[in-house]
Amino acid sequence: MLFSRSGCHLCEQAGAVVAATCSGLGVGWAEIDIDADSPGSGRLRELFTEQVPVTFVDGRQHDFWQVDPGRLRRALTG
């Protein structure tokens, strides 16, 4: 899972890495815009605003700011 926000160049780069890595492994993934969090909640924005993009693997935070494709591949296959 990738938590991101629109207009963030690091988020765009991370999305490309996650998409390519997951596609190569045949693994699904989802991207969630932290600014589009449910109205009135703002919980994702509160949690991740200083760290986007943030990746999660198996429900646990994996990386933030930049995504290393090799590290992500190992986490997804290990």
PyMOL Python script that loads the backbone (N, CA, C, O; Angstrom):
from pymol import cmd

cmd.read_pdbstr("""\
ATOM      1  N   MET A   1       0.852  -1.167   0.000  1.00  0.00           N
ATOM      2  CA  MET A   1       0.000   0.000   0.000  1.00  0.00           C
ATOM      3  C   MET A   1       0.898   1.229   0.000  1.00  0.00           C
ATOM      4  O   MET A   1       1.934   1.270   0.663  1.00  0.00           O
ATOM      5  N   LEU A   2       0.476   2.212  -0.751  1.00  0.00           N
ATOM      6  CA  LEU A   2       1.210   3.468  -0.834  1.00  0.00           C
ATOM      7  C   LEU A   2       0.301   4.595  -0.380  1.00  0.00           C
ATOM      8  O   LEU A   2      -0.769   4.801  -0.952  1.00  0.00           O
ATOM      9  N   PHE A   3       0.715   5.321   0.636  1.00  0.00           N
ATOM     10  CA  PHE A   3       0.018   6.523   1.078  1.00  0.00           C
ATOM     11  C   PHE A   3       0.739   7.699   0.441  1.00  0.00           C
ATOM     12  O   PHE A   3       1.959   7.826   0.553  1.00  0.00           O
ATOM     13  N   SER A   4      -0.021   8.557  -0.227  1.00  0.00           N
ATOM     14  CA  SER A   4       0.575   9.652  -0.980  1.00  0.00           C
ATOM     15  C   SER A   4      -0.335  10.871  -0.924  1.00  0.00           C
ATOM     16  O   SER A   4      -1.353  10.884  -0.232  1.00  0.00           O
ATOM     17  N   ARG A   5       0.064  11.894  -1.675  1.00  0.00           N
ATOM     18  CA  ARG A   5      -0.803  13.055  -1.872  1.00  0.00           C
ATOM     19  C   ARG A   5      -0.561  13.588  -3.273  1.00  0.00           C
ATOM     20  O   ARG A   5       0.534  13.458  -3.821  1.00  0.00           O
ATOM     21  N   SER A   6      -1.582  14.183  -3.838  1.00  0.00           N
ATOM     22  CA  SER A   6      -1.438  14.698  -5.202  1.00  0.00           C
ATOM     23  C   SER A   6      -0.504  15.903  -5.199  1.00  0.00           C
ATOM     24  O   SER A   6      -0.432  16.661  -4.231  1.00  0.00           O
ATOM     25  N   GLY A   7       0.208  16.054  -6.316  1.00  0.00           N
ATOM     26  CA  GLY A   7       1.137  17.167  -6.449  1.00  0.00           C
ATOM     27  C   GLY A   7       2.484  16.925  -5.793  1.00  0.00           C
ATOM     28  O   GLY A   7       3.323  17.826  -5.772  1.00  0.00           O
ATOM     29  N   CYS A   8       2.712  15.752  -5.265  1.00  0.00           N
ATOM     30  CA  CYS A   8       3.964  15.415  -4.570  1.00  0.00           C
ATOM     31  C   CYS A   8       4.866  14.650  -5.533  1.00  0.00           C
ATOM     32  O   CYS A   8       4.539  13.531  -5.930  1.00  0.00           O
ATOM     33  N   HIS A   9       5.989  15.237  -5.909  1.00  0.00           N
ATOM     34  CA  HIS A   9       6.874  14.571  -6.871  1.00  0.00           C
ATOM     35  C   HIS A   9       7.480  13.293  -6.309  1.00  0.00           C
ATOM     36  O   HIS A   9       7.698  12.338  -7.054  1.00  0.00           O
ATOM     37  N   LEU A  10       7.756  13.257  -5.014  1.00  0.00           N
ATOM     38  CA  LEU A  10       8.270  12.019  -4.410  1.00  0.00           C
ATOM     39  C   LEU A  10       7.214  10.921  -4.450  1.00  0.00           C
ATOM     40  O   LEU A  10       7.534   9.745  -4.622  1.00  0.00           O
ATOM     41  N   CYS A  11       5.963  11.312  -4.291  1.00  0.00           N
ATOM     42  CA  CYS A  11       4.862  10.342  -4.349  1.00  0.00           C
ATOM     43  C   CYS A  11       4.736   9.757  -5.750  1.00  0.00           C
ATOM     44  O   CYS A  11       4.487   8.561  -5.906  1.00  0.00           O
ATOM     45  N   GLU A  12       4.907  10.596  -6.767  1.00  0.00           N
ATOM     46  CA  GLU A  12       4.850  10.117  -8.146  1.00  0.00           C
ATOM     47  C   GLU A  12       5.979   9.128  -8.417  1.00  0.00           C
ATOM     48  O   GLU A  12       5.767   8.091  -9.045  1.00  0.00           O
ATOM     49  N   GLN A  13       7.175   9.453  -7.940  1.00  0.00           N
ATOM     50  CA  GLN A  13       8.317   8.553  -8.119  1.00  0.00           C
ATOM     51  C   GLN A  13       8.094   7.237  -7.374  1.00  0.00           C
ATOM     52  O   GLN A  13       8.352   6.161  -7.914  1.00  0.00           O
ATOM     53  N   ALA A  14       7.621   7.326  -6.147  1.00  0.00           N
ATOM     54  CA  ALA A  14       7.359   6.123  -5.352  1.00  0.00           C
ATOM     55  C   ALA A  14       6.286   5.269  -6.011  1.00  0.00           C
ATOM     56  O   ALA A  14       6.401   4.043  -6.047  1.00  0.00           O
ATOM     57  N   GLY A  15       5.247   5.904  -6.531  1.00  0.00           N
ATOM     58  CA  GLY A  15       4.181   5.166  -7.204  1.00  0.00           C
ATOM     59  C   GLY A  15       4.701   4.395  -8.404  1.00  0.00           C
ATOM     60  O   GLY A  15       4.279   3.265  -8.648  1.00  0.00           O
ATOM     61  N   ALA A  16       5.614   4.998  -9.153  1.00  0.00           N
ATOM     62  CA  ALA A  16       6.189   4.315 -10.310  1.00  0.00           C
ATOM     63  C   ALA A  16       7.007   3.104  -9.878  1.00  0.00           C
ATOM     64  O   ALA A  16       6.938   2.051 -10.513  1.00  0.00           O
ATOM     65  N   VAL A  17       7.783   3.243  -8.803  1.00  0.00           N
ATOM     66  CA  VAL A  17       8.591   2.123  -8.298  1.00  0.00           C
ATOM     67  C   VAL A  17       7.695   1.012  -7.778  1.00  0.00           C
ATOM     68  O   VAL A  17       7.913  -0.160  -8.086  1.00  0.00           O
ATOM     69  N   VAL A  18       6.689   1.372  -6.993  1.00  0.00           N
ATOM     70  CA  VAL A  18       5.774   0.372  -6.439  1.00  0.00           C
ATOM     71  C   VAL A  18       5.026  -0.340  -7.568  1.00  0.00           C
ATOM     72  O   VAL A  18       4.899  -1.564  -7.552  1.00  0.00           O
ATOM     73  N   ALA A  19       4.533   0.415  -8.541  1.00  0.00           N
ATOM     74  CA  ALA A  19       3.794  -0.179  -9.656  1.00  0.00           C
ATOM     75  C   ALA A  19       4.666  -1.158 -10.433  1.00  0.00           C
ATOM     76  O   ALA A  19       4.233  -2.272 -10.730  1.00  0.00           O
ATOM     77  N   ALA A  20       5.882  -0.755 -10.762  1.00  0.00           N
ATOM     78  CA  ALA A  20       6.777  -1.622 -11.535  1.00  0.00           C
ATOM     79  C   ALA A  20       7.158  -2.862 -10.746  1.00  0.00           C
ATOM     80  O   ALA A  20       7.158  -3.967 -11.288  1.00  0.00           O
ATOM     81  N   THR A  21       7.480  -2.692  -9.480  1.00  0.00           N
ATOM     82  CA  THR A  21       7.898  -3.822  -8.642  1.00  0.00           C
ATOM     83  C   THR A  21       6.747  -4.796  -8.450  1.00  0.00           C
ATOM     84  O   THR A  21       6.920  -6.002  -8.620  1.00  0.00           O
ATOM     85  N   CYS A  22       5.588  -4.290  -8.102  1.00  0.00           N
ATOM     86  CA  CYS A  22       4.428  -5.159  -7.880  1.00  0.00           C
ATOM     87  C   CYS A  22       3.992  -5.845  -9.167  1.00  0.00           C
ATOM     88  O   CYS A  22       3.611  -7.016  -9.148  1.00  0.00           O
ATOM     89  N   SER A  23       4.043  -5.132 -10.274  1.00  0.00           N
ATOM     90  CA  SER A  23       3.678  -5.723 -11.560  1.00  0.00           C
ATOM     91  C   SER A  23       4.624  -6.872 -11.909  1.00  0.00           C
ATOM     92  O   SER A  23       4.188  -7.932 -12.357  1.00  0.00           O
ATOM     93  N   GLY A  24       5.906  -6.652 -11.703  1.00  0.00           N
ATOM     94  CA  GLY A  24       6.894  -7.680 -11.994  1.00  0.00           C
ATOM     95  C   GLY A  24       6.728  -8.924 -11.151  1.00  0.00           C
ATOM     96  O   GLY A  24       7.095 -10.020 -11.576  1.00  0.00           O
ATOM     97  N   LEU A  25       6.176  -8.765  -9.958  1.00  0.00           N
ATOM     98  CA  LEU A  25       5.969  -9.900  -9.046  1.00  0.00           C
ATOM     99  C   LEU A  25       4.552 -10.450  -9.112  1.00  0.00           C
ATOM    100  O   LEU A  25       4.254 -11.480  -8.507  1.00  0.00           O
ATOM    101  N   GLY A  26       3.684  -9.773  -9.839  1.00  0.00           N
ATOM    102  CA  GLY A  26       2.289 -10.205  -9.901  1.00  0.00           C
ATOM    103  C   GLY A  26       1.541  -9.969  -8.600  1.00  0.00           C
ATOM    104  O   GLY A  26       0.644 -10.729  -8.237  1.00  0.00           O
ATOM    105  N   VAL A  27       1.923  -8.907  -7.904  1.00  0.00           N
ATOM    106  CA  VAL A  27       1.341  -8.576  -6.604  1.00  0.00           C
ATOM    107  C   VAL A  27       0.462  -7.334  -6.755  1.00  0.00           C
ATOM    108  O   VAL A  27       0.851  -6.375  -7.421  1.00  0.00           O
ATOM    109  N   GLY A  28      -0.702  -7.350  -6.149  1.00  0.00           N
ATOM    110  CA  GLY A  28      -1.573  -6.190  -6.176  1.00  0.00           C
ATOM    111  C   GLY A  28      -1.127  -5.137  -5.172  1.00  0.00           C
ATOM    112  O   GLY A  28      -0.414  -5.435  -4.213  1.00  0.00           O
ATOM    113  N   TRP A  29      -1.554  -3.912  -5.405  1.00  0.00           N
ATOM    114  CA  TRP A  29      -1.256  -2.834  -4.476  1.00  0.00           C
ATOM    115  C   TRP A  29      -2.320  -1.759  -4.613  1.00  0.00           C
ATOM    116  O   TRP A  29      -3.088  -1.748  -5.576  1.00  0.00           O
ATOM    117  N   ALA A  30      -2.358  -0.869  -3.657  1.00  0.00           N
ATOM    118  CA  ALA A  30      -3.324   0.225  -3.667  1.00  0.00           C
ATOM    119  C   ALA A  30      -2.621   1.510  -3.265  1.00  0.00           C
ATOM    120  O   ALA A  30      -1.654   1.498  -2.504  1.00  0.00           O
ATOM    121  N   GLU A  31      -3.125   2.615  -3.790  1.00  0.00           N
ATOM    122  CA  GLU A  31      -2.605   3.928  -3.430  1.00  0.00           C
ATOM    123  C   GLU A  31      -3.726   4.728  -2.791  1.00  0.00           C
ATOM    124  O   GLU A  31      -4.845   4.765  -3.304  1.00  0.00           O
ATOM    125  N   ILE A  32      -3.424   5.362  -1.679  1.00  0.00           N
ATOM    126  CA  ILE A  32      -4.415   6.152  -0.955  1.00  0.00           C
ATOM    127  C   ILE A  32      -3.885   7.570  -0.773  1.00  0.00           C
ATOM    128  O   ILE A  32      -2.787   7.774  -0.255  1.00  0.00           O
ATOM    129  N   ASP A  33      -4.671   8.537  -1.202  1.00  0.00           N
ATOM    130  CA  ASP A  33      -4.337   9.949  -1.043  1.00  0.00           C
ATOM    131  C   ASP A  33      -4.692  10.365   0.386  1.00  0.00           C
ATOM    132  O   ASP A  33      -5.859  10.326   0.775  1.00  0.00           O
ATOM    133  N   ILE A  34      -3.698  10.756   1.152  1.00  0.00           N
ATOM    134  CA  ILE A  34      -3.955  11.090   2.564  1.00  0.00           C
ATOM    135  C   ILE A  34      -4.810  12.345   2.718  1.00  0.00           C
ATOM    136  O   ILE A  34      -5.436  12.547   3.758  1.00  0.00           O
ATOM    137  N   ASP A  35      -4.839  13.186   1.687  1.00  0.00           N
ATOM    138  CA  ASP A  35      -5.654  14.393   1.757  1.00  0.00           C
ATOM    139  C   ASP A  35      -7.111  14.135   1.394  1.00  0.00           C
ATOM    140  O   ASP A  35      -7.971  14.992   1.598  1.00  0.00           O
ATOM    141  N   ALA A  36      -7.384  12.938   0.850  1.00  0.00           N
ATOM    142  CA  ALA A  36      -8.753  12.567   0.501  1.00  0.00           C
ATOM    143  C   ALA A  36      -9.351  11.660   1.568  1.00  0.00           C
ATOM    144  O   ALA A  36     -10.340  10.968   1.327  1.00  0.00           O
ATOM    145  N   ASP A  37      -8.741  11.671   2.748  1.00  0.00           N
ATOM    146  CA  ASP A  37      -9.223  10.883   3.885  1.00  0.00           C
ATOM    147  C   ASP A  37     -10.690  11.214   4.135  1.00  0.00           C
ATOM    148  O   ASP A  37     -11.159  12.289   3.763  1.00  0.00           O
ATOM    149  N   SER A  38     -11.402  10.306   4.756  1.00  0.00           N
ATOM    150  CA  SER A  38     -12.828  10.518   4.999  1.00  0.00           C
ATOM    151  C   SER A  38     -13.074  11.877   5.641  1.00  0.00           C
ATOM    152  O   SER A  38     -12.355  12.279   6.556  1.00  0.00           O
ATOM    153  N   PRO A  39     -14.089  12.578   5.161  1.00  0.00           N
ATOM    154  CA  PRO A  39     -14.380  13.928   5.654  1.00  0.00           C
ATOM    155  C   PRO A  39     -14.478  13.992   7.173  1.00  0.00           C
ATOM    156  O   PRO A  39     -15.128  13.166   7.813  1.00  0.00           O
ATOM    157  N   GLY A  40     -13.812  14.999   7.725  1.00  0.00           N
ATOM    158  CA  GLY A  40     -13.868  15.203   9.166  1.00  0.00           C
ATOM    159  C   GLY A  40     -12.871  14.366   9.937  1.00  0.00           C
ATOM    160  O   GLY A  40     -12.621  14.632  11.113  1.00  0.00           O
ATOM    161  N   SER A  41     -12.293  13.354   9.295  1.00  0.00           N
ATOM    162  CA  SER A  41     -11.361  12.470   9.996  1.00  0.00           C
ATOM    163  C   SER A  41      -9.961  13.067  10.015  1.00  0.00           C
ATOM    164  O   SER A  41      -9.449  13.436  11.071  1.00  0.00           O
ATOM    165  N   GLY A  42      -9.342  13.161   8.829  1.00  0.00           N
ATOM    166  CA  GLY A  42      -7.993  13.718   8.751  1.00  0.00           C
ATOM    167  C   GLY A  42      -6.941  12.852   9.402  1.00  0.00           C
ATOM    168  O   GLY A  42      -5.794  13.275   9.547  1.00  0.00           O
ATOM    169  N   ARG A  43      -7.308  11.648   9.796  1.00  0.00           N
ATOM    170  CA  ARG A  43      -6.385  10.772  10.530  1.00  0.00           C
ATOM    171  C   ARG A  43      -5.145  10.416   9.694  1.00  0.00           C
ATOM    172  O   ARG A  43      -4.029  10.456  10.212  1.00  0.00           O
ATOM    173  N   LEU A  44      -5.319  10.077   8.447  1.00  0.00           N
ATOM    174  CA  LEU A  44      -4.169   9.729   7.612  1.00  0.00           C
ATOM    175  C   LEU A  44      -3.258  10.936   7.415  1.00  0.00           C
ATOM    176  O   LEU A  44      -2.035  10.813   7.471  1.00  0.00           O
ATOM    177  N   ARG A  45      -3.852  12.090   7.187  1.00  0.00           N
ATOM    178  CA  ARG A  45      -3.066  13.320   7.046  1.00  0.00           C
ATOM    179  C   ARG A  45      -2.279  13.585   8.322  1.00  0.00           C
ATOM    180  O   ARG A  45      -1.105  13.950   8.270  1.00  0.00           O
ATOM    181  N   GLU A  46      -2.917  13.402   9.444  1.00  0.00           N
ATOM    182  CA  GLU A  46      -2.257  13.600  10.743  1.00  0.00           C
ATOM    183  C   GLU A  46      -1.091  12.630  10.923  1.00  0.00           C
ATOM    184  O   GLU A  46      -0.028  13.020  11.407  1.00  0.00           O
ATOM    185  N   LEU A  47      -1.285  11.386  10.541  1.00  0.00           N
ATOM    186  CA  LEU A  47      -0.252  10.359  10.716  1.00  0.00           C
ATOM    187  C   LEU A  47       0.928  10.520   9.767  1.00  0.00           C
ATOM    188  O   LEU A  47       2.076  10.338  10.170  1.00  0.00           O
ATOM    189  N   PHE A  48       0.652  10.863   8.495  1.00  0.00           N
ATOM    190  CA  PHE A  48       1.680  10.743   7.468  1.00  0.00           C
ATOM    191  C   PHE A  48       2.088  12.031   6.770  1.00  0.00           C
ATOM    192  O   PHE A  48       2.920  11.984   5.864  1.00  0.00           O
ATOM    193  N   THR A  49       1.543  13.171   7.148  1.00  0.00           N
ATOM    194  CA  THR A  49       1.798  14.393   6.382  1.00  0.00           C
ATOM    195  C   THR A  49       3.278  14.731   6.259  1.00  0.00           C
ATOM    196  O   THR A  49       3.684  15.302   5.247  1.00  0.00           O
ATOM    197  N   GLU A  50       4.089  14.402   7.241  1.00  0.00           N
ATOM    198  CA  GLU A  50       5.525  14.700   7.210  1.00  0.00           C
ATOM    199  C   GLU A  50       6.328  13.611   6.524  1.00  0.00           C
ATOM    200  O   GLU A  50       7.522  13.794   6.286  1.00  0.00           O
ATOM    201  N   GLN A  51       5.706  12.479   6.199  1.00  0.00           N
ATOM    202  CA  GLN A  51       6.457  11.340   5.691  1.00  0.00           C
ATOM    203  C   GLN A  51       6.088  10.908   4.282  1.00  0.00           C
ATOM    204  O   GLN A  51       6.778  10.051   3.730  1.00  0.00           O
ATOM    205  N   VAL A  52       5.048  11.443   3.670  1.00  0.00           N
ATOM    206  CA  VAL A  52       4.636  10.931   2.364  1.00  0.00           C
ATOM    207  C   VAL A  52       5.757  11.058   1.347  1.00  0.00           C
ATOM    208  O   VAL A  52       6.523  12.021   1.376  1.00  0.00           O
ATOM    209  N   PRO A  53       5.852  10.109   0.470  1.00  0.00           N
ATOM    210  CA  PRO A  53       5.083   8.880   0.370  1.00  0.00           C
ATOM    211  C   PRO A  53       5.490   7.874   1.436  1.00  0.00           C
ATOM    212  O   PRO A  53       6.644   7.830   1.862  1.00  0.00           O
ATOM    213  N   VAL A  54       4.531   7.076   1.855  1.00  0.00           N
ATOM    214  CA  VAL A  54       4.761   6.028   2.852  1.00  0.00           C
ATOM    215  C   VAL A  54       4.283   4.701   2.275  1.00  0.00           C
ATOM    216  O   VAL A  54       3.167   4.604   1.765  1.00  0.00           O
ATOM    217  N   THR A  55       5.130   3.682   2.358  1.00  0.00           N
ATOM    218  CA  THR A  55       4.717   2.355   1.895  1.00  0.00           C
ATOM    219  C   THR A  55       4.514   1.430   3.078  1.00  0.00           C
ATOM    220  O   THR A  55       5.215   1.503   4.087  1.00  0.00           O
ATOM    221  N   PHE A  56       3.526   0.554   2.919  1.00  0.00           N
ATOM    222  CA  PHE A  56       3.234  -0.485   3.896  1.00  0.00           C
ATOM    223  C   PHE A  56       3.283  -1.825   3.190  1.00  0.00           C
ATOM    224  O   PHE A  56       2.810  -1.956   2.061  1.00  0.00           O
ATOM    225  N   VAL A  57       3.856  -2.820   3.853  1.00  0.00           N
ATOM    226  CA  VAL A  57       3.868  -4.193   3.354  1.00  0.00           C
ATOM    227  C   VAL A  57       3.321  -5.071   4.468  1.00  0.00           C
ATOM    228  O   VAL A  57       3.806  -5.029   5.599  1.00  0.00           O
ATOM    229  N   ASP A  58       2.323  -5.854   4.146  1.00  0.00           N
ATOM    230  CA  ASP A  58       1.684  -6.744   5.126  1.00  0.00           C
ATOM    231  C   ASP A  58       1.235  -6.005   6.382  1.00  0.00           C
ATOM    232  O   ASP A  58       1.373  -6.504   7.499  1.00  0.00           O
ATOM    233  N   GLY A  59       0.690  -4.796   6.173  1.00  0.00           N
ATOM    234  CA  GLY A  59       0.131  -4.037   7.287  1.00  0.00           C
ATOM    235  C   GLY A  59       1.127  -3.304   8.159  1.00  0.00           C
ATOM    236  O   GLY A  59       0.749  -2.704   9.165  1.00  0.00           O
ATOM    237  N   ARG A  60       2.399  -3.346   7.784  1.00  0.00           N
ATOM    238  CA  ARG A  60       3.434  -2.671   8.578  1.00  0.00           C
ATOM    239  C   ARG A  60       4.159  -1.640   7.727  1.00  0.00           C
ATOM    240  O   ARG A  60       4.408  -1.857   6.541  1.00  0.00           O
ATOM    241  N   GLN A  61       4.498  -0.507   8.357  1.00  0.00           N
ATOM    242  CA  GLN A  61       5.202   0.537   7.611  1.00  0.00           C
ATOM    243  C   GLN A  61       6.537  -0.003   7.128  1.00  0.00           C
ATOM    244  O   GLN A  61       7.298  -0.601   7.888  1.00  0.00           O
ATOM    245  N   HIS A  62       6.803   0.219   5.852  1.00  0.00           N
ATOM    246  CA  HIS A  62       8.010  -0.303   5.228  1.00  0.00           C
ATOM    247  C   HIS A  62       9.024   0.802   4.951  1.00  0.00           C
ATOM    248  O   HIS A  62      10.176   0.695   5.371  1.00  0.00           O
ATOM    249  N   ASP A  63       8.624   1.843   4.263  1.00  0.00           N
ATOM    250  CA  ASP A  63       9.507   2.951   3.890  1.00  0.00           C
ATOM    251  C   ASP A  63       8.732   4.251   3.879  1.00  0.00           C
ATOM    252  O   ASP A  63       7.501   4.260   3.906  1.00  0.00           O
ATOM    253  N   PHE A  64       9.470   5.350   3.840  1.00  0.00           N
ATOM    254  CA  PHE A  64       8.856   6.647   3.584  1.00  0.00           C
ATOM    255  C   PHE A  64       9.844   7.511   2.820  1.00  0.00           C
ATOM    256  O   PHE A  64      11.050   7.261   2.839  1.00  0.00           O
ATOM    257  N   TRP A  65       9.327   8.518   2.153  1.00  0.00           N
ATOM    258  CA  TRP A  65      10.033   9.465   1.283  1.00  0.00           C
ATOM    259  C   TRP A  65      10.516   8.837  -0.011  1.00  0.00           C
ATOM    260  O   TRP A  65      10.193   9.343  -1.086  1.00  0.00           O
ATOM    261  N   GLN A  66      11.277   7.753   0.049  1.00  0.00           N
ATOM    262  CA  GLN A  66      11.748   7.097  -1.165  1.00  0.00           C
ATOM    263  C   GLN A  66      11.560   5.600  -1.026  1.00  0.00           C
ATOM    264  O   GLN A  66      11.600   5.050   0.074  1.00  0.00           O
ATOM    265  N   VAL A  67      11.353   4.943  -2.173  1.00  0.00           N
ATOM    266  CA  VAL A  67      11.149   3.497  -2.170  1.00  0.00           C
ATOM    267  C   VAL A  67      12.296   2.850  -2.929  1.00  0.00           C
ATOM    268  O   VAL A  67      12.515   3.130  -4.107  1.00  0.00           O
ATOM    269  N   ASP A  68      13.016   1.992  -2.247  1.00  0.00           N
ATOM    270  CA  ASP A  68      14.090   1.239  -2.881  1.00  0.00           C
ATOM    271  C   ASP A  68      13.489  -0.016  -3.502  1.00  0.00           C
ATOM    272  O   ASP A  68      12.934  -0.845  -2.782  1.00  0.00           O
ATOM    273  N   PRO A  69      13.586  -0.178  -4.830  1.00  0.00           N
ATOM    274  CA  PRO A  69      12.933  -1.324  -5.468  1.00  0.00           C
ATOM    275  C   PRO A  69      13.433  -2.679  -4.976  1.00  0.00           C
ATOM    276  O   PRO A  69      12.637  -3.606  -4.828  1.00  0.00           O
ATOM    277  N   GLY A  70      14.721  -2.811  -4.724  1.00  0.00           N
ATOM    278  CA  GLY A  70      15.258  -4.069  -4.235  1.00  0.00           C
ATOM    279  C   GLY A  70      14.746  -4.411  -2.845  1.00  0.00           C
ATOM    280  O   GLY A  70      14.377  -5.551  -2.566  1.00  0.00           O
ATOM    281  N   ARG A  71      14.730  -3.418  -1.989  1.00  0.00           N
ATOM    282  CA  ARG A  71      14.227  -3.619  -0.618  1.00  0.00           C
ATOM    283  C   ARG A  71      12.746  -3.965  -0.651  1.00  0.00           C
ATOM    284  O   ARG A  71      12.296  -4.838   0.090  1.00  0.00           O
ATOM    285  N   LEU A  72      11.982  -3.284  -1.511  1.00  0.00           N
ATOM    286  CA  LEU A  72      10.557  -3.576  -1.615  1.00  0.00           C
ATOM    287  C   LEU A  72      10.347  -4.988  -2.157  1.00  0.00           C
ATOM    288  O   LEU A  72       9.496  -5.720  -1.653  1.00  0.00           O
ATOM    289  N   ARG A  73      11.103  -5.374  -3.164  1.00  0.00           N
ATOM    290  CA  ARG A  73      10.991  -6.723  -3.740  1.00  0.00           C
ATOM    291  C   ARG A  73      11.269  -7.785  -2.677  1.00  0.00           C
ATOM    292  O   ARG A  73      10.543  -8.774  -2.576  1.00  0.00           O
ATOM    293  N   ARG A  74      12.309  -7.580  -1.895  1.00  0.00           N
ATOM    294  CA  ARG A  74      12.638  -8.549  -0.825  1.00  0.00           C
ATOM    295  C   ARG A  74      11.529  -8.638   0.206  1.00  0.00           C
ATOM    296  O   ARG A  74      11.202  -9.726   0.679  1.00  0.00           O
ATOM    297  N   ALA A  75      10.948  -7.499   0.555  1.00  0.00           N
ATOM    298  CA  ALA A  75       9.846  -7.506   1.548  1.00  0.00           C
ATOM    299  C   ALA A  75       8.610  -8.223   1.010  1.00  0.00           C
ATOM    300  O   ALA A  75       7.885  -8.880   1.758  1.00  0.00           O
ATOM    301  N   LEU A  76       8.382  -8.089  -0.284  1.00  0.00           N
ATOM    302  CA  LEU A  76       7.194  -8.707  -0.883  1.00  0.00           C
ATOM    303  C   LEU A  76       7.376 -10.196  -1.154  1.00  0.00           C
ATOM    304  O   LEU A  76       6.393 -10.927  -1.274  1.00  0.00           O
ATOM    305  N   THR A  77       8.601 -10.643  -1.249  1.00  0.00           N
ATOM    306  CA  THR A  77       8.842 -12.058  -1.555  1.00  0.00           C
ATOM    307  C   THR A  77       9.366 -12.834  -0.356  1.00  0.00           C
ATOM    308  O   THR A  77       9.465 -14.060  -0.403  1.00  0.00           O
ATOM    309  N   GLY A  78       9.697 -12.134   0.705  1.00  0.00           N
ATOM    310  CA  GLY A  78      10.289 -12.804   1.870  1.00  0.00           C
ATOM    311  C   GLY A  78       9.328 -13.199   2.841  1.00  0.00           C
ATOM    312  O   GLY A  78       9.688 -13.772   3.869  1.00  0.00           O
TER     313      GLY A  78
END
""", "prot")
cmd.dss("prot")
cmd.show_as("cartoon", "prot")
cmd.util.cbc("prot")
cmd.orient("prot")
